[in-house]
Amino acid sequence: MAESKSLRIAYGEALAELESIVAVLESNTLELEESLARYERGVVLLGSLQKRLGAAEQQVDVLMGELVAAPDDDVQDTTLTKA
């Protein structure tokens, strides 16, 4: 259930929540049980963020592949010659 909740929130919100969890855990102010619960949530968020980032990187790669020069561009002489 926690994993599906992380998938419903925006990337920025998930990242902000993860940063908040890290800050609280680093403060060392929580009881052990609460620390473990927050850590578990952080692991779920991190996995979701990594998955989304990987998908975005693949999408960029596909889009960049579409920008590859057309075969005719290599053959066509585009230099200017004097008339």
Jmol script that loads the backbone (N, CA, C; Angstrom):
load data "model"
ATOM      1  N   MET A   1       0.817  -1.187   0.000  1.00  0.00           N
ATOM      2  CA  MET A   1       0.000   0.000   0.000  1.00  0.00           C
ATOM      3  C   MET A   1       0.860   1.250   0.000  1.00  0.00           C
ATOM      4  N   ALA A   2       1.950   1.256   0.747  1.00  0.00           N
ATOM      5  CA  ALA A   2       2.826   2.417   0.783  1.00  0.00           C
ATOM      6  C   ALA A   2       3.423   2.685  -0.585  1.00  0.00           C
ATOM      7  N   GLU A   3       3.730   1.619  -1.319  1.00  0.00           N
ATOM      8  CA  GLU A   3       4.324   1.793  -2.635  1.00  0.00           C
ATOM      9  C   GLU A   3       3.338   2.445  -3.587  1.00  0.00           C
ATOM     10  N   SER A   4       2.070   2.035  -3.564  1.00  0.00           N
ATOM     11  CA  SER A   4       1.098   2.626  -4.461  1.00  0.00           C
ATOM     12  C   SER A   4       0.855   4.084  -4.120  1.00  0.00           C
ATOM     13  N   LYS A   5       0.955   4.448  -2.846  1.00  0.00           N
ATOM     14  CA  LYS A   5       0.800   5.842  -2.441  1.00  0.00           C
ATOM     15  C   LYS A   5       1.931   6.680  -3.028  1.00  0.00           C
ATOM     16  N   SER A   6       3.148   6.149  -3.037  1.00  0.00           N
ATOM     17  CA  SER A   6       4.282   6.903  -3.561  1.00  0.00           C
ATOM     18  C   SER A   6       4.153   7.114  -5.066  1.00  0.00           C
ATOM     19  N   LEU A   7       3.472   6.214  -5.755  1.00  0.00           N
ATOM     20  CA  LEU A   7       3.307   6.339  -7.197  1.00  0.00           C
ATOM     21  C   LEU A   7       2.238   7.353  -7.562  1.00  0.00           C
ATOM     22  N   ARG A   8       1.381   7.712  -6.625  1.00  0.00           N
ATOM     23  CA  ARG A   8       0.311   8.657  -6.913  1.00  0.00           C
ATOM     24  C   ARG A   8       0.745  10.105  -6.721  1.00  0.00           C
ATOM     25  N   ILE A   9       1.864  10.346  -6.078  1.00  0.00           N
ATOM     26  CA  ILE A   9       2.288  11.720  -5.856  1.00  0.00           C
ATOM     27  C   ILE A   9       3.297  12.138  -6.915  1.00  0.00           C
ATOM     28  N   ALA A  10       3.379  13.430  -7.143  1.00  0.00           N
ATOM     29  CA  ALA A  10       4.277  13.967  -8.160  1.00  0.00           C
ATOM     30  C   ALA A  10       5.732  13.715  -7.786  1.00  0.00           C
ATOM     31  N   TYR A  11       6.587  13.727  -8.784  1.00  0.00           N
ATOM     32  CA  TYR A  11       8.014  13.471  -8.566  1.00  0.00           C
ATOM     33  C   TYR A  11       8.580  14.450  -7.542  1.00  0.00           C
ATOM     34  N   GLY A  12       8.293  15.707  -7.707  1.00  0.00           N
ATOM     35  CA  GLY A  12       8.808  16.724  -6.793  1.00  0.00           C
ATOM     36  C   GLY A  12       8.336  16.527  -5.369  1.00  0.00           C
ATOM     37  N   GLU A  13       7.077  16.127  -5.223  1.00  0.00           N
ATOM     38  CA  GLU A  13       6.533  15.867  -3.886  1.00  0.00           C
ATOM     39  C   GLU A  13       7.213  14.659  -3.249  1.00  0.00           C
ATOM     40  N   ALA A  14       7.434  13.626  -4.051  1.00  0.00           N
ATOM     41  CA  ALA A  14       8.094  12.426  -3.538  1.00  0.00           C
ATOM     42  C   ALA A  14       9.520  12.746  -3.121  1.00  0.00           C
ATOM     43  N   LEU A  15      10.213  13.547  -3.925  1.00  0.00           N
ATOM     44  CA  LEU A  15      11.585  13.929  -3.590  1.00  0.00           C
ATOM     45  C   LEU A  15      11.615  14.763  -2.314  1.00  0.00           C
ATOM     46  N   ALA A  16      10.679  15.695  -2.182  1.00  0.00           N
ATOM     47  CA  ALA A  16      10.622  16.525  -0.969  1.00  0.00           C
ATOM     48  C   ALA A  16      10.341  15.671   0.266  1.00  0.00           C
ATOM     49  N   GLU A  17       9.436  14.685   0.115  1.00  0.00           N
ATOM     50  CA  GLU A  17       9.135  13.797   1.239  1.00  0.00           C
ATOM     51  C   GLU A  17      10.365  12.983   1.627  1.00  0.00           C
ATOM     52  N   LEU A  18      11.082  12.488   0.628  1.00  0.00           N
ATOM     53  CA  LEU A  18      12.297  11.717   0.900  1.00  0.00           C
ATOM     54  C   LEU A  18      13.339  12.580   1.609  1.00  0.00           C
ATOM     55  N   GLU A  19      13.518  13.798   1.145  1.00  0.00           N
ATOM     56  CA  GLU A  19      14.470  14.707   1.791  1.00  0.00           C
ATOM     57  C   GLU A  19      14.067  14.978   3.238  1.00  0.00           C
ATOM     58  N   SER A  20      12.773  15.112   3.473  1.00  0.00           N
ATOM     59  CA  SER A  20      12.273  15.340   4.834  1.00  0.00           C
ATOM     60  C   SER A  20      12.550  14.125   5.718  1.00  0.00           C
ATOM     61  N   ILE A  21      12.336  12.944   5.180  1.00  0.00           N
ATOM     62  CA  ILE A  21      12.600  11.712   5.922  1.00  0.00           C
ATOM     63  C   ILE A  21      14.079  11.619   6.284  1.00  0.00           C
ATOM     64  N   VAL A  22      14.939  11.916   5.321  1.00  0.00           N
ATOM     65  CA  VAL A  22      16.380  11.860   5.575  1.00  0.00           C
ATOM     66  C   VAL A  22      16.758  12.844   6.683  1.00  0.00           C
ATOM     67  N   ALA A  23      16.205  14.052   6.633  1.00  0.00           N
ATOM     68  CA  ALA A  23      16.524  15.058   7.648  1.00  0.00           C
ATOM     69  C   ALA A  23      16.083  14.595   9.038  1.00  0.00           C
ATOM     70  N   VAL A  24      14.891  14.012   9.129  1.00  0.00           N
ATOM     71  CA  VAL A  24      14.391  13.545  10.427  1.00  0.00           C
ATOM     72  C   VAL A  24      15.243  12.382  10.939  1.00  0.00           C
ATOM     73  N   LEU A  25      15.577  11.469  10.054  1.00  0.00           N
ATOM     74  CA  LEU A  25      16.403  10.334  10.477  1.00  0.00           C
ATOM     75  C   LEU A  25      17.796  10.794  10.914  1.00  0.00           C
ATOM     76  N   GLU A  26      18.341  11.773  10.208  1.00  0.00           N
ATOM     77  CA  GLU A  26      19.662  12.289  10.576  1.00  0.00           C
ATOM     78  C   GLU A  26      19.635  13.052  11.896  1.00  0.00           C
ATOM     79  N   SER A  27      18.470  13.571  12.264  1.00  0.00           N
ATOM     80  CA  SER A  27      18.359  14.318  13.517  1.00  0.00           C
ATOM     81  C   SER A  27      18.422  13.398  14.736  1.00  0.00           C
ATOM     82  N   ASN A  28      18.179  12.113  14.502  1.00  0.00           N
ATOM     83  CA  ASN A  28      18.260  11.112  15.567  1.00  0.00           C
ATOM     84  C   ASN A  28      17.305  11.409  16.730  1.00  0.00           C
ATOM     85  N   THR A  29      16.101  11.876  16.394  1.00  0.00           N
ATOM     86  CA  THR A  29      15.134  12.254  17.429  1.00  0.00           C
ATOM     87  C   THR A  29      13.968  11.274  17.553  1.00  0.00           C
ATOM     88  N   LEU A  30      13.882  10.321  16.650  1.00  0.00           N
ATOM     89  CA  LEU A  30      12.753   9.391  16.639  1.00  0.00           C
ATOM     90  C   LEU A  30      13.063   8.135  17.443  1.00  0.00           C
ATOM     91  N   GLU A  31      11.996   7.519  17.899  1.00  0.00           N
ATOM     92  CA  GLU A  31      12.126   6.208  18.530  1.00  0.00           C
ATOM     93  C   GLU A  31      12.468   5.184  17.444  1.00  0.00           C
ATOM     94  N   LEU A  32      12.982   4.057  17.856  1.00  0.00           N
ATOM     95  CA  LEU A  32      13.415   3.019  16.923  1.00  0.00           C
ATOM     96  C   LEU A  32      12.307   2.610  15.964  1.00  0.00           C
ATOM     97  N   GLU A  33      11.120   2.347  16.467  1.00  0.00           N
ATOM     98  CA  GLU A  33      10.010   1.884  15.628  1.00  0.00           C
ATOM     99  C   GLU A  33       9.645   2.917  14.575  1.00  0.00           C
ATOM    100  N   GLU A  34       9.585   4.188  14.991  1.00  0.00           N
ATOM    101  CA  GLU A  34       9.252   5.260  14.050  1.00  0.00           C
ATOM    102  C   GLU A  34      10.373   5.448  13.038  1.00  0.00           C
ATOM    103  N   SER A  35      11.605   5.313  13.476  1.00  0.00           N
ATOM    104  CA  SER A  35      12.738   5.404  12.553  1.00  0.00           C
ATOM    105  C   SER A  35      12.665   4.318  11.485  1.00  0.00           C
ATOM    106  N   LEU A  36      12.339   3.104  11.903  1.00  0.00           N
ATOM    107  CA  LEU A  36      12.215   2.005  10.934  1.00  0.00           C
ATOM    108  C   LEU A  36      11.072   2.243   9.955  1.00  0.00           C
ATOM    109  N   ALA A  37       9.961   2.756  10.444  1.00  0.00           N
ATOM    110  CA  ALA A  37       8.818   3.043   9.569  1.00  0.00           C
ATOM    111  C   ALA A  37       9.185   4.124   8.556  1.00  0.00           C
ATOM    112  N   ARG A  38       9.851   5.160   9.022  1.00  0.00           N
ATOM    113  CA  ARG A  38      10.265   6.241   8.110  1.00  0.00           C
ATOM    114  C   ARG A  38      11.303   5.732   7.111  1.00  0.00           C
ATOM    115  N   TYR A  39      12.219   4.907   7.580  1.00  0.00           N
ATOM    116  CA  TYR A  39      13.241   4.346   6.695  1.00  0.00           C
ATOM    117  C   TYR A  39      12.583   3.510   5.597  1.00  0.00           C
ATOM    118  N   GLU A  40      11.618   2.694   5.992  1.00  0.00           N
ATOM    119  CA  GLU A  40      10.904   1.862   5.017  1.00  0.00           C
ATOM    120  C   GLU A  40      10.206   2.733   3.977  1.00  0.00           C
ATOM    121  N   ARG A  41       9.557   3.786   4.417  1.00  0.00           N
ATOM    122  CA  ARG A  41       8.893   4.710   3.488  1.00  0.00           C
ATOM    123  C   ARG A  41       9.931   5.344   2.563  1.00  0.00           C
ATOM    124  N   GLY A  42      11.069   5.697   3.104  1.00  0.00           N
ATOM    125  CA  GLY A  42      12.125   6.282   2.291  1.00  0.00           C
ATOM    126  C   GLY A  42      12.622   5.334   1.214  1.00  0.00           C
ATOM    127  N   VAL A  43      12.739   4.068   1.551  1.00  0.00           N
ATOM    128  CA  VAL A  43      13.179   3.069   0.572  1.00  0.00           C
ATOM    129  C   VAL A  43      12.157   2.960  -0.568  1.00  0.00           C
ATOM    130  N   VAL A  44      10.877   2.965  -0.223  1.00  0.00           N
ATOM    131  CA  VAL A  44       9.822   2.903  -1.240  1.00  0.00           C
ATOM    132  C   VAL A  44       9.875   4.140  -2.136  1.00  0.00           C
ATOM    133  N   LEU A  45      10.015   5.306  -1.523  1.00  0.00           N
ATOM    134  CA  LEU A  45      10.091   6.547  -2.297  1.00  0.00           C
ATOM    135  C   LEU A  45      11.308   6.551  -3.202  1.00  0.00           C
ATOM    136  N   LEU A  46      12.453   6.133  -2.682  1.00  0.00           N
ATOM    137  CA  LEU A  46      13.671   6.106  -3.477  1.00  0.00           C
ATOM    138  C   LEU A  46      13.520   5.186  -4.692  1.00  0.00           C
ATOM    139  N   GLY A  47      12.943   4.018  -4.475  1.00  0.00           N
ATOM    140  CA  GLY A  47      12.725   3.096  -5.588  1.00  0.00           C
ATOM    141  C   GLY A  47      11.822   3.698  -6.650  1.00  0.00           C
ATOM    142  N   SER A  48      10.764   4.350  -6.209  1.00  0.00           N
ATOM    143  CA  SER A  48       9.835   4.990  -7.137  1.00  0.00           C
ATOM    144  C   SER A  48      10.518   6.117  -7.910  1.00  0.00           C
ATOM    145  N   LEU A  49      11.299   6.925  -7.211  1.00  0.00           N
ATOM    146  CA  LEU A  49      12.003   8.035  -7.865  1.00  0.00           C
ATOM    147  C   LEU A  49      13.021   7.523  -8.876  1.00  0.00           C
ATOM    148  N   GLN A  50      13.755   6.482  -8.520  1.00  0.00           N
ATOM    149  CA  GLN A  50      14.740   5.918  -9.450  1.00  0.00           C
ATOM    150  C   GLN A  50      14.061   5.350 -10.691  1.00  0.00           C
ATOM    151  N   LYS A  51      12.926   4.702 -10.490  1.00  0.00           N
ATOM    152  CA  LYS A  51      12.186   4.129 -11.618  1.00  0.00           C
ATOM    153  C   LYS A  51      11.689   5.237 -12.549  1.00  0.00           C
ATOM    154  N   ARG A  52      11.145   6.295 -11.972  1.00  0.00           N
ATOM    155  CA  ARG A  52      10.649   7.414 -12.779  1.00  0.00           C
ATOM    156  C   ARG A  52      11.787   8.098 -13.517  1.00  0.00           C
ATOM    157  N   LEU A  53      12.910   8.281 -12.839  1.00  0.00           N
ATOM    158  CA  LEU A  53      14.056   8.924 -13.473  1.00  0.00           C
ATOM    159  C   LEU A  53      14.584   8.070 -14.621  1.00  0.00           C
ATOM    160  N   GLY A  54      14.643   6.770 -14.424  1.00  0.00           N
ATOM    161  CA  GLY A  54      15.074   5.870 -15.495  1.00  0.00           C
ATOM    162  C   GLY A  54      14.154   5.945 -16.699  1.00  0.00           C
ATOM    163  N   ALA A  55      12.851   6.004 -16.457  1.00  0.00           N
ATOM    164  CA  ALA A  55      11.883   6.113 -17.550  1.00  0.00           C
ATOM    165  C   ALA A  55      12.046   7.437 -18.287  1.00  0.00           C
ATOM    166  N   ALA A  56      12.289   8.501 -17.541  1.00  0.00           N
ATOM    167  CA  ALA A  56      12.495   9.809 -18.165  1.00  0.00           C
ATOM    168  C   ALA A  56      13.765   9.812 -19.010  1.00  0.00           C
ATOM    169  N   GLU A  57      14.822   9.181 -18.509  1.00  0.00           N
ATOM    170  CA  GLU A  57      16.070   9.098 -19.266  1.00  0.00           C
ATOM    171  C   GLU A  57      15.874   8.320 -20.560  1.00  0.00           C
ATOM    172  N   GLN A  58      15.105   7.244 -20.499  1.00  0.00           N
ATOM    173  CA  GLN A  58      14.819   6.470 -21.716  1.00  0.00           C
ATOM    174  C   GLN A  58      14.036   7.307 -22.714  1.00  0.00           C
ATOM    175  N   GLN A  59      13.091   8.085 -22.215  1.00  0.00           N
ATOM    176  CA  GLN A  59      12.291   8.931 -23.093  1.00  0.00           C
ATOM    177  C   GLN A  59      13.176   9.980 -23.774  1.00  0.00           C
ATOM    178  N   VAL A  60      14.103  10.564 -23.031  1.00  0.00           N
ATOM    179  CA  VAL A  60      15.027  11.536 -23.608  1.00  0.00           C
ATOM    180  C   VAL A  60      15.897  10.866 -24.660  1.00  0.00           C
ATOM    181  N   ASP A  61      16.375   9.666 -24.385  1.00  0.00           N
ATOM    182  CA  ASP A  61      17.189   8.937 -25.363  1.00  0.00           C
ATOM    183  C   ASP A  61      16.418   8.705 -26.656  1.00  0.00           C
ATOM    184  N   VAL A  62      15.152   8.339 -26.532  1.00  0.00           N
ATOM    185  CA  VAL A  62      14.321   8.118 -27.719  1.00  0.00           C
ATOM    186  C   VAL A  62      14.170   9.424 -28.488  1.00  0.00           C
ATOM    187  N   LEU A  63      13.884  10.494 -27.780  1.00  0.00           N
ATOM    188  CA  LEU A  63      13.714  11.784 -28.443  1.00  0.00           C
ATOM    189  C   LEU A  63      15.004  12.246 -29.107  1.00  0.00           C
ATOM    190  N   MET A  64      16.125  12.016 -28.454  1.00  0.00           N
ATOM    191  CA  MET A  64      17.410  12.390 -29.042  1.00  0.00           C
ATOM    192  C   MET A  64      17.695  11.556 -30.288  1.00  0.00           C
ATOM    193  N   GLY A  65      17.266  10.308 -30.281  1.00  0.00           N
ATOM    194  CA  GLY A  65      17.442   9.444 -31.441  1.00  0.00           C
ATOM    195  C   GLY A  65      16.659   9.939 -32.642  1.00  0.00           C
ATOM    196  N   GLU A  66      15.543  10.601 -32.381  1.00  0.00           N
ATOM    197  CA  GLU A  66      14.734  11.148 -33.460  1.00  0.00           C
ATOM    198  C   GLU A  66      15.396  12.369 -34.092  1.00  0.00           C
ATOM    199  N   LEU A  67      16.374  12.956 -33.402  1.00  0.00           N
ATOM    200  CA  LEU A  67      17.059  14.133 -33.920  1.00  0.00           C
ATOM    201  C   LEU A  67      18.278  13.787 -34.767  1.00  0.00           C
ATOM    202  N   VAL A  68      18.558  12.502 -34.904  1.00  0.00           N
ATOM    203  CA  VAL A  68      19.705  12.082 -35.708  1.00  0.00           C
ATOM    204  C   VAL A  68      19.485  12.557 -37.139  1.00  0.00           C
ATOM    205  N   ALA A  69      20.551  13.004 -37.767  1.00  0.00           N
ATOM    206  CA  ALA A  69      20.466  13.539 -39.131  1.00  0.00           C
ATOM    207  C   ALA A  69      19.874  12.517 -40.090  1.00  0.00           C
ATOM    208  N   ALA A  70      19.054  13.007 -40.980  1.00  0.00           N
ATOM    209  CA  ALA A  70      18.457  12.144 -42.006  1.00  0.00           C
ATOM    210  C   ALA A  70      19.565  11.689 -42.951  1.00  0.00           C
ATOM    211  N   PRO A  71      19.438  10.494 -43.553  1.00  0.00           N
ATOM    212  CA  PRO A  71      20.485   9.982 -44.457  1.00  0.00           C
ATOM    213  C   PRO A  71      20.805  10.948 -45.593  1.00  0.00           C
ATOM    214  N   ASP A  72      19.830  11.670 -46.101  1.00  0.00           N
ATOM    215  CA  ASP A  72      20.058  12.603 -47.206  1.00  0.00           C
ATOM    216  C   ASP A  72      20.960  13.756 -46.794  1.00  0.00           C
ATOM    217  N   ASP A  73      21.006  14.090 -45.513  1.00  0.00           N
ATOM    218  CA  ASP A  73      21.829  15.197 -45.048  1.00  0.00           C
ATOM    219  C   ASP A  73      23.312  14.916 -45.257  1.00  0.00           C
ATOM    220  N   ASP A  74      23.726  13.672 -45.195  1.00  0.00           N
ATOM    221  CA  ASP A  74      25.131  13.322 -45.377  1.00  0.00           C
ATOM    222  C   ASP A  74      25.535  13.390 -46.848  1.00  0.00           C
ATOM    223  N   VAL A  75      24.607  13.129 -47.735  1.00  0.00           N
ATOM    224  CA  VAL A  75      24.895  13.050 -49.154  1.00  0.00           C
ATOM    225  C   VAL A  75      24.804  14.420 -49.800  1.00  0.00           C
ATOM    226  N   GLN A  76      23.891  15.229 -49.333  1.00  0.00           N
ATOM    227  CA  GLN A  76      23.624  16.517 -49.946  1.00  0.00           C
ATOM    228  C   GLN A  76      24.773  17.488 -49.696  1.00  0.00           C
ATOM    229  N   ASP A  77      25.246  18.147 -50.759  1.00  0.00           N
ATOM    230  CA  ASP A  77      26.310  19.133 -50.651  1.00  0.00           C
ATOM    231  C   ASP A  77      25.659  20.478 -50.323  1.00  0.00           C
ATOM    232  N   THR A  78      25.971  20.984 -49.139  1.00  0.00           N
ATOM    233  CA  THR A  78      25.349  22.244 -48.717  1.00  0.00           C
ATOM    234  C   THR A  78      26.344  23.392 -48.734  1.00  0.00           C
ATOM    235  N   THR A  79      27.522  23.178 -49.353  1.00  0.00           N
ATOM    236  CA  THR A  79      28.507  24.248 -49.412  1.00  0.00           C
ATOM    237  C   THR A  79      28.107  25.260 -50.488  1.00  0.00           C
ATOM    238  N   LEU A  80      28.440  26.474 -50.212  1.00  0.00           N
ATOM    239  CA  LEU A  80      28.140  27.532 -51.183  1.00  0.00           C
ATOM    240  C   LEU A  80      29.262  27.605 -52.211  1.00  0.00           C
ATOM    241  N   THR A  81      28.884  27.714 -53.449  1.00  0.00           N
ATOM    242  CA  THR A  81      29.883  27.869 -54.516  1.00  0.00           C
ATOM    243  C   THR A  81      29.662  29.212 -55.183  1.00  0.00           C
ATOM    244  N   LYS A  82      30.748  29.793 -55.694  1.00  0.00           N
ATOM    245  CA  LYS A  82      30.633  31.062 -56.394  1.00  0.00           C
ATOM    246  C   LYS A  82      30.075  30.806 -57.781  1.00  0.00           C
ATOM    247  N   ALA A  83      29.193  31.685 -58.203  1.00  0.00           N
ATOM    248  CA  ALA A  83      28.563  31.540 -59.513  1.00  0.00           C
ATOM    249  C   ALA A  83      29.364  32.156 -60.601  1.00  0.00           C
TER     250      ALA A  83
END
end "model"
wireframe off; spacefill off
backbone 0.3
color backbone group
